[in-house]
Amino acid sequence: MELKKVGGFSLGTLFSRVTGMGREIVFAYLFGSSALMDAFRVAFNIPNLLRDFFGEGGMNAAFVPVFSEYHSKEGTESANKYLSSFLLPLIIILLIVVTLGIIFSPVIISFLAKGFTKDPLQYEAAVKLTRLIFPFLILISLASVVMGVLIYFDRFFVTGIYPVFFNLSVIICSFLLYRKMGIFGAAVGILIGGLLQFLFLGSFLSKSGIRFKKPEWGHSGVKQSFRLLVPVFFTFAATRINVAVTLFLASLLPVGNISHLSYAFRLVQLPLGMFGVAVAVVSLPELSRKAATKLDQYPYILSSLRAVFLLSIPSVFLLFSLRLSAVRVIYEHGAFIMQDSVRTAAILLFYLLGIPFIAGNKVIGNVYFSRKDTKTPMKISYIAMIVNVILAVILLNSLGVRGLALAVSISGIVQFVLLIRPYRKVLTDLRLFFVKVILVSFGAIIPVIYIQKVCGYVSSLLLGGLIFGLIFVCMGYILKIEEICRLLKTLKNR
């Protein structure tokens, strides 16, 4: 695993996550945790239920390995022909799905957010928002295919930073259209942002040698990809069913719980996106190349998981100690009050438990996908889904909305354990590494806890984060964690 590549994607992702956090700050400031904000969250999540399949996750899992095979064995022209032929049926399917989604929005809202039917105004707003936002699915899906191509050609910074255009669009439209359109201004921003993302990524295709050809209906590579897509669809369907169940149960709780859940999950997305997704995105094309050329994948699997855990485990410790300070600094403005911060931080605590494992799932899943084995992850994802649904129902009664977050974390752990079974030798080889990372993270968190007691929440967040990072790197060097030693050596040589 080349940490330079991960760093490129992570740096781009950092910009996108910061602007994404800015988007959430705007939502918190303008709309707080109101009934309309809950309606918007549900409406935005509906096309996102399909996004993981048609977008970055499922589509690329079936597209990148086949594209890699054509490019590696037959050259650029053959890969270009496959890409063009792949896009034709994809666009047709997306148009059909979006049309059906718009038509049946009332049914979808009634099913996914049954609690909204008690409030006619909230229900009507959710339906209108869903119809307005649904075409975003077409734009993000096409952008994701382009992203898959650029990732294959190692354009990691570009593919990490492209969501910035989406986030800025939503922020600007939310402010400019707030007085005239209210929450619907944010929905307009989503559509404009989706278009800007696609155009930005598309501008880099020609620089990678991509030229669109006349599509071939019935192309053998497209047939192969769509055969892979069937189990991939069911794999990601399980993930989105988890989201749908969470939304359904949260909609039965008092107003604001859906928003608190979403605000907490947005904070979780920062380490997951910068580290888990970054390593997974970098690993898929390389694992696909190795699979296509019959090279041993084990060293790359080992280094990828080391990178994931080295980055995600300390993130959990840091967010655990600074969770309330982080929520207050980021969200507590305008309509978002102290009570909202406390509730969001409480939910965040339970989400944190699953971060390293959910990040690891993204990498191990790519090992299966690179070998064109999409059935095994599908079966495992349904086991995890069943665990999540059962736990969500049980824990909702005892922990409320926090139980929904805990169910997500536990099901992520179960999924990781099942996915890693064929590669459990990796865990044996990582035992000493785990001990070092946990020990260093625990040592780095002690002064942060003290700082929180004597400083304000803004100072705690800034000073605590800085001190944690310095102690982590120093202790990691003393304990000879390979990646940290290599990084410091590289910086010294510069």
C-alpha positions as CSV (number, residue, x, y, z in Angstrom):
1,M,0.0,0.0,0.0
2,E,1.5,3.3,-1.1
3,L,0.6,5.8,1.6
4,K,1.5,8.6,-0.9
5,K,-1.5,7.5,-3.0
6,V,-3.7,7.3,0.1
7,G,-2.4,10.7,1.1
8,G,-3.4,12.2,-2.2
9,F,-7.0,10.9,-1.9
10,S,-7.1,11.7,1.8
11,L,-6.0,15.3,1.1
12,G,-8.7,15.7,-1.5
13,T,-11.2,14.1,0.8
14,L,-10.1,16.4,3.6
15,F,-11.2,19.4,1.5
16,S,-14.5,17.7,0.6
17,R,-15.2,16.6,4.2
18,V,-14.4,20.1,5.5
19,T,-16.9,21.6,3.0
20,G,-19.3,18.8,3.8
21,M,-19.0,19.8,7.5
22,G,-19.6,23.4,6.4
23,R,-22.8,22.2,4.7
24,E,-23.9,20.5,7.9
25,I,-23.1,23.7,9.8
26,V,-25.4,25.6,7.5
27,F,-28.2,23.1,7.9
28,A,-27.8,23.3,11.7
29,Y,-27.7,27.1,11.6
30,L,-30.7,27.6,9.3
31,F,-32.9,24.6,10.2
32,G,-31.6,23.0,13.4
33,S,-33.4,19.8,14.2
34,S,-36.9,20.8,13.0
35,A,-39.6,18.7,11.4
36,L,-38.7,20.1,8.0
37,M,-35.0,19.2,8.5
38,D,-36.1,15.6,9.3
39,A,-38.2,15.6,6.1
40,F,-35.2,16.8,4.1
41,R,-32.9,14.1,5.7
42,V,-35.3,11.4,4.7
43,A,-35.8,12.8,1.2
44,F,-32.1,13.1,0.6
45,N,-31.5,9.6,1.9
46,I,-33.9,8.0,-0.6
47,P,-31.8,8.5,-3.7
48,N,-28.8,7.8,-1.5
49,L,-30.2,4.4,-0.7
50,L,-29.6,3.6,-4.4
51,R,-26.4,5.7,-4.7
52,D,-24.1,3.1,-3.0
53,F,-25.2,0.6,-5.7
54,F,-25.3,2.8,-8.8
55,G,-22.5,5.1,-7.5
56,E,-19.1,4.7,-5.8
57,G,-19.7,1.4,-4.2
58,G,-21.5,-1.2,-6.2
59,M,-21.0,0.1,-9.7
60,N,-17.3,0.5,-9.4
61,A,-17.0,-3.0,-7.8
62,A,-18.3,-4.5,-11.0
63,F,-16.9,-1.9,-13.4
64,V,-13.2,-1.3,-12.3
65,P,-12.1,-5.0,-12.4
66,V,-13.5,-5.5,-15.9
67,F,-12.1,-2.1,-17.1
68,S,-8.7,-3.0,-15.6
69,E,-8.7,-6.4,-17.5
70,Y,-9.5,-4.8,-20.8
71,H,-6.9,-2.0,-20.4
72,S,-4.2,-4.4,-19.1
73,K,-4.7,-7.1,-21.7
74,E,-6.1,-5.4,-24.8
75,G,-5.1,-1.7,-24.5
76,T,-6.7,1.7,-24.3
77,E,-8.9,1.4,-27.4
78,S,-10.6,-1.8,-26.1
79,A,-11.1,-0.2,-22.7
80,N,-12.7,2.9,-24.3
81,K,-15.1,0.7,-26.3
82,Y,-16.1,-1.2,-23.1
83,L,-16.6,2.1,-21.2
84,S,-18.9,3.6,-23.8
85,S,-20.9,0.3,-24.1
86,F,-21.2,0.2,-20.3
87,L,-22.7,3.7,-20.1
88,L,-25.5,3.1,-22.5
89,P,-27.6,0.5,-20.5
90,L,-26.6,2.3,-17.3
91,I,-28.2,5.6,-18.4
92,I,-31.3,3.8,-19.6
93,I,-31.7,2.0,-16.2
94,L,-31.1,5.2,-14.3
95,L,-33.8,7.0,-16.2
96,I,-36.3,4.3,-15.5
97,V,-35.4,4.2,-11.8
98,V,-35.6,7.9,-11.3
99,T,-38.9,8.1,-13.2
100,L,-40.4,5.4,-11.0
101,G,-38.9,7.1,-7.9
102,I,-40.6,10.4,-8.7
103,I,-44.0,8.8,-9.5
104,F,-44.0,6.6,-6.3
105,S,-42.5,9.1,-3.9
106,P,-45.7,9.2,-1.7
107,V,-45.6,5.4,-1.3
108,I,-41.9,5.4,-0.6
109,I,-42.2,8.1,2.1
110,S,-45.1,6.3,3.7
111,F,-43.1,3.1,3.9
112,L,-39.7,4.5,4.9
113,A,-40.9,7.2,7.3
114,K,-44.2,6.0,8.6
115,G,-44.0,8.4,11.5
116,F,-44.4,11.4,9.0
117,T,-47.9,10.4,8.1
118,K,-49.0,11.7,11.5
119,D,-48.0,15.2,10.4
120,P,-49.5,16.1,6.9
121,L,-47.2,19.1,6.4
122,Q,-44.1,17.2,7.2
123,Y,-45.3,14.3,5.0
124,E,-46.1,16.6,2.1
125,A,-42.7,18.4,2.4
126,A,-40.9,15.0,2.4
127,V,-42.7,13.9,-0.8
128,K,-42.0,17.2,-2.7
129,L,-38.4,17.1,-1.6
130,T,-37.9,13.5,-2.7
131,R,-39.3,14.3,-6.2
132,L,-37.0,17.3,-6.5
133,I,-33.9,15.5,-5.3
134,F,-34.3,12.1,-7.1
135,P,-32.7,13.1,-10.5
136,F,-29.5,13.6,-8.4
137,L,-29.1,9.8,-8.7
138,I,-28.4,10.1,-12.4
139,L,-25.7,12.7,-12.0
140,I,-23.9,11.1,-9.1
141,S,-24.0,7.6,-10.8
142,L,-22.4,8.9,-14.0
143,A,-19.8,10.8,-11.9
144,S,-19.0,7.7,-10.1
145,V,-18.2,5.7,-13.2
146,V,-15.9,8.5,-14.4
147,M,-14.4,8.4,-10.9
148,G,-13.7,4.7,-11.3
149,V,-11.8,5.4,-14.5
150,L,-9.8,8.2,-13.0
151,I,-8.9,6.0,-10.0
152,Y,-7.6,3.3,-12.3
153,F,-5.2,6.0,-13.7
154,D,-4.1,7.0,-10.2
155,R,-6.0,10.4,-10.2
156,F,-6.5,10.2,-6.5
157,F,-6.5,13.8,-5.4
158,V,-9.0,14.7,-8.1
159,T,-11.3,11.9,-7.2
160,G,-11.0,12.8,-3.5
161,I,-11.8,16.5,-3.9
162,Y,-14.7,16.5,-6.4
163,P,-17.5,16.5,-3.7
164,V,-16.3,20.0,-2.8
165,F,-18.3,21.3,-5.8
166,F,-21.4,19.6,-4.5
167,N,-21.0,20.9,-0.9
168,L,-20.3,24.5,-2.0
169,S,-23.4,24.4,-4.3
170,V,-25.6,23.3,-1.4
171,I,-24.2,25.9,1.0
172,I,-24.6,28.8,-1.5
173,C,-28.1,27.8,-2.6
174,S,-29.2,27.2,1.0
175,F,-28.2,30.8,1.9
176,L,-29.4,32.5,-1.3
177,L,-32.7,30.7,-1.5
178,Y,-33.5,30.4,2.2
179,R,-36.0,33.3,2.4
180,K,-37.9,32.4,-0.8
181,M,-37.7,28.6,-0.8
182,G,-36.7,27.5,2.7
183,I,-35.4,23.9,2.8
184,F,-36.2,23.5,-0.9
185,G,-33.3,25.8,-1.7
186,A,-30.9,23.2,-0.3
187,A,-32.6,20.6,-2.6
188,V,-31.9,22.8,-5.6
189,G,-28.3,23.1,-4.5
190,I,-28.1,19.3,-4.5
191,L,-29.1,19.1,-8.2
192,I,-26.7,21.9,-9.2
193,G,-23.9,20.3,-7.2
194,G,-24.4,16.9,-8.8
195,L,-24.0,18.4,-12.2
196,L,-20.9,20.4,-11.2
197,Q,-19.3,17.2,-9.8
198,F,-19.9,15.3,-13.0
199,L,-18.6,18.1,-15.2
200,F,-15.5,18.5,-13.0
201,L,-14.5,14.8,-13.2
202,G,-15.4,14.5,-16.9
203,S,-12.9,17.3,-17.7
204,F,-10.0,15.0,-16.7
205,L,-11.0,12.0,-18.9
206,S,-9.2,13.1,-22.1
207,K,-6.0,13.7,-20.1
208,S,-6.1,10.0,-19.2
209,G,-6.5,8.9,-22.8
210,I,-10.2,8.2,-22.6
211,R,-12.2,8.7,-25.8
212,F,-15.8,7.8,-26.1
213,K,-16.6,5.3,-28.9
214,K,-19.8,4.2,-30.6
215,P,-21.4,1.9,-27.9
216,E,-21.8,-1.7,-28.7
217,W,-25.1,-3.2,-27.5
218,G,-24.5,-6.6,-26.0
219,H,-20.8,-6.0,-25.5
220,S,-19.3,-9.1,-23.8
221,G,-17.5,-7.0,-21.1
222,V,-20.8,-5.2,-20.2
223,K,-22.5,-8.6,-19.9
224,Q,-19.8,-9.7,-17.5
225,S,-20.1,-6.5,-15.5
226,F,-23.9,-6.8,-15.2
227,R,-23.5,-10.5,-14.2
228,L,-21.3,-9.3,-11.4
229,L,-23.7,-6.5,-10.6
230,V,-26.5,-8.8,-9.6
231,P,-24.9,-10.1,-6.4
232,V,-23.3,-6.6,-5.9
233,F,-26.8,-5.1,-6.0
234,F,-28.0,-7.5,-3.3
235,T,-24.8,-6.8,-1.3
236,F,-25.4,-3.0,-1.3
237,A,-29.2,-3.5,-0.9
238,A,-28.5,-5.1,2.5
239,T,-26.5,-2.0,3.5
240,R,-29.2,0.4,2.3
241,I,-31.9,-1.7,4.0
242,N,-30.0,-1.1,7.2
243,V,-30.3,2.7,6.5
244,A,-33.9,2.3,5.6
245,V,-34.7,0.5,8.9
246,T,-32.8,3.1,10.9
247,L,-34.8,5.9,9.2
248,F,-38.1,4.1,9.8
249,L,-37.4,3.5,13.5
250,A,-36.0,7.0,14.0
251,S,-39.2,8.5,12.4
252,L,-41.2,6.9,15.1
253,L,-39.3,8.8,17.7
254,P,-39.9,12.5,18.7
255,V,-39.0,15.2,16.2
256,G,-35.3,15.9,15.9
257,N,-34.0,12.4,16.3
258,I,-33.4,11.8,12.6
259,S,-31.5,15.1,12.4
260,H,-29.4,14.3,15.5
261,L,-28.6,10.9,14.0
262,S,-27.6,12.5,10.7
263,Y,-25.4,15.1,12.4
264,A,-23.6,12.4,14.4
265,F,-23.1,10.2,11.3
266,R,-21.7,13.2,9.4
267,L,-18.9,13.4,12.0
268,V,-18.3,9.7,11.7
269,Q,-17.9,10.1,7.9
270,L,-14.9,12.3,8.4
271,P,-12.5,9.5,9.5
272,L,-14.3,6.9,7.4
273,G,-14.0,9.0,4.3
274,M,-10.5,10.2,4.8
275,F,-9.1,6.9,5.9
276,G,-11.4,3.9,5.2
277,V,-12.7,5.0,1.9
278,A,-9.3,6.5,0.9
279,V,-7.5,3.2,1.4
280,A,-10.4,1.2,-0.2
281,V,-10.4,3.5,-3.3
282,V,-6.6,3.2,-3.7
283,S,-6.6,-0.6,-3.2
284,L,-9.3,-1.6,-5.7
285,P,-7.5,-0.8,-8.9
286,E,-4.2,-2.2,-7.6
287,L,-5.9,-5.4,-6.3
288,S,-7.7,-5.7,-9.7
289,R,-4.4,-5.4,-11.6
290,K,-2.8,-8.1,-9.4
291,A,-5.8,-10.4,-9.9
292,A,-5.8,-9.9,-13.6
293,T,-2.0,-10.7,-13.8
294,K,-2.2,-13.6,-11.3
295,L,0.1,-11.9,-8.8
296,D,0.0,-12.5,-5.0
297,Q,-2.4,-10.1,-3.3
298,Y,-1.5,-11.0,0.3
299,P,1.3,-8.4,0.9
300,Y,-1.0,-5.7,-0.5
301,I,-4.0,-6.8,1.7
302,L,-1.7,-6.7,4.8
303,S,-0.4,-3.2,4.1
304,S,-3.8,-1.9,3.2
305,L,-5.3,-3.1,6.5
306,R,-2.3,-1.7,8.4
307,A,-2.9,1.7,6.8
308,V,-6.7,1.5,7.6
309,F,-6.2,0.7,11.3
310,L,-3.2,3.0,11.8
311,L,-5.5,5.9,10.7
312,S,-8.9,4.9,12.0
313,I,-8.1,3.6,15.5
314,P,-6.5,6.8,16.8
315,S,-9.4,8.7,15.2
316,V,-11.8,6.8,17.4
317,F,-9.8,7.6,20.5
318,L,-9.5,11.3,19.6
319,L,-13.2,11.7,18.7
320,F,-14.2,9.8,21.8
321,S,-12.4,12.3,24.1
322,L,-13.5,15.4,22.1
323,R,-17.0,14.4,20.9
324,L,-18.9,17.1,22.7
325,S,-16.4,19.8,22.0
326,A,-16.4,18.8,18.3
327,V,-20.2,18.8,18.1
328,R,-20.5,22.2,19.9
329,V,-17.8,23.9,17.7
330,I,-19.2,22.5,14.4
331,Y,-23.0,22.6,14.9
332,E,-24.0,24.8,17.9
333,H,-25.0,27.9,16.0
334,G,-28.3,29.5,15.1
335,A,-31.2,27.1,15.5
336,F,-28.9,24.3,16.9
337,I,-28.8,24.6,20.7
338,M,-26.9,23.1,23.5
339,Q,-29.5,20.4,24.0
340,D,-29.0,19.3,20.4
341,S,-25.2,19.1,20.9
342,V,-25.6,16.8,24.0
343,R,-27.9,14.5,22.1
344,T,-25.8,14.4,19.0
345,A,-22.6,13.7,21.0
346,A,-24.3,10.8,22.8
347,I,-25.2,9.2,19.5
348,L,-21.7,9.8,18.1
349,L,-20.3,7.7,21.0
350,F,-22.0,4.6,19.8
351,Y,-21.1,5.2,16.2
352,L,-17.4,5.4,17.1
353,L,-17.2,1.8,18.2
354,G,-17.6,0.5,14.7
355,I,-15.4,2.9,12.7
356,P,-12.2,0.7,12.4
357,F,-14.2,-2.4,11.4
358,I,-16.5,-0.6,8.9
359,A,-13.4,1.0,7.4
360,G,-11.8,-2.5,7.3
361,N,-14.9,-3.9,5.6
362,K,-14.4,-1.5,2.6
363,V,-10.8,-2.8,2.0
364,I,-11.6,-6.5,2.5
365,G,-14.7,-6.2,0.3
366,N,-12.5,-5.0,-2.5
367,V,-10.3,-8.1,-2.2
368,Y,-13.4,-10.2,-3.1
369,F,-14.5,-7.8,-5.8
370,S,-11.1,-7.7,-7.4
371,R,-11.3,-11.5,-7.9
372,K,-14.8,-11.0,-9.3
373,D,-16.3,-12.8,-6.3
374,T,-19.4,-10.8,-5.5
375,K,-21.5,-13.6,-4.1
376,T,-19.5,-14.0,-0.8
377,P,-19.8,-10.4,0.2
378,M,-23.4,-10.5,-0.7
379,K,-24.1,-13.4,1.7
380,I,-22.1,-11.8,4.5
381,S,-23.9,-8.5,4.1
382,Y,-27.2,-10.1,4.6
383,I,-26.1,-11.7,7.8
384,A,-24.9,-8.3,9.0
385,M,-28.2,-6.8,7.9
386,I,-30.2,-9.3,9.9
387,V,-28.0,-8.6,13.0
388,N,-28.5,-4.9,12.5
389,V,-32.3,-5.1,12.2
390,I,-32.7,-7.3,15.2
391,L,-30.4,-5.2,17.4
392,A,-32.0,-2.0,16.2
393,V,-35.4,-3.1,17.3
394,I,-34.1,-4.4,20.6
395,L,-31.8,-1.5,21.5
396,L,-34.4,1.1,20.5
397,N,-36.4,0.3,23.6
398,S,-33.5,0.5,26.0
399,L,-31.2,3.2,24.4
400,G,-33.6,5.1,22.1
401,V,-31.9,6.6,19.1
402,R,-28.5,5.8,20.5
403,G,-29.4,2.1,20.1
404,L,-29.7,2.6,16.3
405,A,-26.1,3.8,16.2
406,L,-24.9,0.9,18.4
407,A,-26.7,-1.6,16.1
408,V,-24.9,-0.2,13.1
409,S,-21.5,-0.5,14.9
410,I,-22.1,-4.1,16.1
411,S,-23.3,-5.3,12.7
412,G,-20.2,-3.7,11.1
413,I,-18.0,-5.7,13.5
414,V,-19.9,-8.9,12.6
415,Q,-19.5,-8.2,8.9
416,F,-15.7,-7.6,9.3
417,V,-15.3,-10.9,11.3
418,L,-17.0,-12.9,8.6
419,L,-15.2,-11.1,5.7
420,I,-11.8,-11.6,7.2
421,R,-12.2,-15.3,7.9
422,P,-10.4,-16.5,4.7
423,Y,-7.6,-14.0,5.4
424,R,-7.4,-14.5,9.2
425,K,-3.6,-15.0,8.8
426,V,-3.6,-11.2,8.3
427,L,-5.0,-10.7,11.8
428,T,-2.3,-13.0,13.2
429,D,0.4,-10.9,11.4
430,L,-1.2,-7.7,12.7
431,R,-1.4,-8.7,16.4
432,L,1.7,-6.8,17.6
433,F,0.8,-3.9,15.3
434,F,-2.7,-3.7,16.9
435,V,-1.2,-3.6,20.4
436,K,1.2,-0.8,19.5
437,V,-1.5,1.4,17.9
438,I,-3.9,1.0,20.7
439,L,-1.2,1.6,23.3
440,V,0.0,4.7,21.5
441,S,-3.6,6.0,21.1
442,F,-4.4,5.4,24.7
443,G,-1.2,7.3,25.8
444,A,-2.0,10.2,23.5
445,I,-5.6,10.6,24.8
446,I,-4.7,11.1,28.5
447,P,-3.6,14.7,28.2
448,V,-6.5,15.5,25.9
449,I,-8.9,14.4,28.7
450,Y,-7.2,16.7,31.1
451,I,-7.2,19.6,28.6
452,Q,-11.0,19.3,28.3
453,K,-11.4,19.8,32.0
454,V,-9.5,23.0,32.2
455,C,-10.1,24.6,28.7
456,G,-13.2,25.8,26.8
457,Y,-14.6,23.6,24.1
458,V,-12.9,25.5,21.2
459,S,-9.5,25.4,22.9
460,S,-10.0,21.8,23.8
461,L,-10.7,20.8,20.2
462,L,-7.7,22.7,18.7
463,L,-5.2,22.2,21.4
464,G,-6.3,18.7,22.2
465,G,-6.1,17.6,18.6
466,L,-2.6,19.0,18.1
467,I,-1.2,17.5,21.3
468,F,-2.8,14.1,20.5
469,G,-1.2,14.1,17.1
470,L,2.2,15.0,18.4
471,I,2.2,12.4,21.1
472,F,0.9,9.7,18.8
473,V,3.7,10.3,16.3
474,C,6.4,10.5,18.9
475,M,5.2,7.3,20.7
476,G,4.7,5.6,17.4
477,Y,8.3,6.3,16.5
478,I,9.6,5.1,19.9
479,L,7.6,1.8,19.5
480,K,8.9,1.5,15.9
481,I,5.6,1.5,14.1
482,E,6.8,1.0,10.5
483,E,4.6,3.5,8.7
484,I,5.4,6.3,11.2
485,C,9.1,5.7,11.1
486,R,9.0,5.7,7.3
487,L,7.0,9.0,7.2
488,L,9.4,10.7,9.5
489,K,12.4,9.5,7.6
490,T,10.9,10.9,4.4
491,L,10.2,14.2,6.0
492,K,13.8,14.4,7.4
493,N,15.3,13.6,3.9
494,R,13.3,16.5,2.4
